[in-house]
Amino acid sequence: MNFRKQLSPVQTGFQIAPLIDVVFLSLIFFMVAAVTAKWETKMGIVVPTADSGVRAPRELGEIIINLDADGRIFIQNVEMSAERLESVLRTIAREYKGQPVIIRADGKTAHEHVIGVLDICRRVDIWNIGFATLPPPKEKARKGGAP
């Protein structure tokens, strides 16, 4: 008696189920990343326009500091005091030299609040600072800038 089975190699075809899993996981990852990128700017802040502003490429790890019209400070939609901002920036500046910071101040923010944030950045030795602006409206840009 022959108790051995005749083993024949099973031919597996192209498996699409794992490919679908990878595609859906990639889709979820990019959707979450897109939502997170939106959260770094506070809604309701209208930055001023600038005729000569040049859109700089985004830098890795840049911090966006939002100042609303009342002078309140936000980072990633978390309101913080000037003391807390200084503590956070000091910790970051100690670890990452040349840390980029973008200040998004509302057009109606008092100048003293913007200078206060600049002063905090200087105290913690952050010098790579930029300001967020919007391009001028299309009709104003076509007329040559001045109304």
Buried (B, 14 or more C-beta within 10 A) or exposed (E): EEEEEEEEEEEEEEEEEEEEEEEEEEEEEEEEEEEEEEEBBBEEBEBBBEEEBEEEEEBEEBBBBBBBBEBBBBBEEEEBEBEEBBBBBBEBBEEEEEBBBBBBBBEEBBEEBBEBBBEBBEEBEBEBBBBBBEEBEEEBEEEEEEE
